[in-house]
């Protein structure tokens, strides 16, 4: 079995894989919760832990725990180990989570493709018909955007992020929900349409990340949701390097 760990700016996702099947999965914000998860899976024979991380200091901390306290071998994903053709100016700056998404889509689905990942940032990754990553875009994440708005406006308070019944809000909560959620939806549809127009290509569309199901409920463009895309890509890249 393998342990796939996706360390993000806001939280960490972890999946225990038996071959390519997820046996256990969790999502947490603290190292203490990470340790609780590791203790919970002690009964399984785990051959290695694989890390995709966009937070260097957490990479070091998690790696130390995995090696010192649990005696796992650890594999760290970067652009060199991904095996991908990255047709961008600075391939070393492409986030490991994006690399894992790209690898998983190429392995499991039809290309060309656009991947939209809803995390701390909302990222758009474009894969051409030759399985090459040709670039993309990074926008402020839905929750990040909403929190920044609330933090900066004294009269606004935190609200649940969901689609309201009407575009025109009738109170502060529905005003925020409308602006944030319908704004995010229009951003996604607009960005996909712009990418298609710029390249004159019809792409398969894939959604992943925390808000993917919520956005998908209103998205008018044909799409596929795969919330395990990053975790699967982590395992795929490891296996690619150990064939």
C-alpha positions, 0 to 999 in steps of 0.5 A: 500500500502507498500513502499519498499526501497533498500538502496545500496552503490551507489544508492537507489531503491524504489517501491510503491506496491499495494499488490504485484504489483509495482505502482511506481518505482524510482532510485536515489542517494540523500536524496533530491531525496528520499524526492521528491519521497515521496512528489509525492506519498502523495496521496496514502494511505501507511501503512508502509515503509520497508527498506533493507539497506547495509549502516547503516548511511543511514538507520538511516537517511531514517528511521528518515525522514519516521517516523518524517516527513511522519509518516510511520511505518518502518520495517527493514529487517535483517537475523533474520526477513528473515525467511531463512535457511542460511547455512553459518558461519556468517548468520548475515553478509549476506546482506539484499539485498541478503536475499530479492533476495533469498526470492523472488526467493524461492517464485516466481521461481524454485529451486535450483537456482543461483542469480546473482545481478549486483550492486556496487558488483556482487554477486552470491547466491546459493540456494539448492533444500531444499530452503536453502542458502548455500553460494555464492561469491562476485566480484567487480561490473562492473561499480566499476571495470571500474571506479577504472581502469579509476581513476588509469590510467592517460591516460584513461577517462570515457566511456559508458559501453556497448559491442563493436562490436569486442573483439579486440578494435581499440581505447581506448574506445573500449579497455575499453569496451571490457576488462570490458564487455567481462571480466564481461560476462566471469566471470559470465559464469565461476562462474556459471559453477564452482558452477555447477561443484562443487555441481554437480547440474543444477541450474535455473539462475536469473539475477537482478540489473543494468547491468542484461539486458546488460549482458543477451544480450550476456549470453549463459546460459539459464536464467531469468531476474527480475530487481524487485527481491530485491524490491519484496523480501522486501515486501515478507519478511515484509508480512512473518513477519506479517501473 
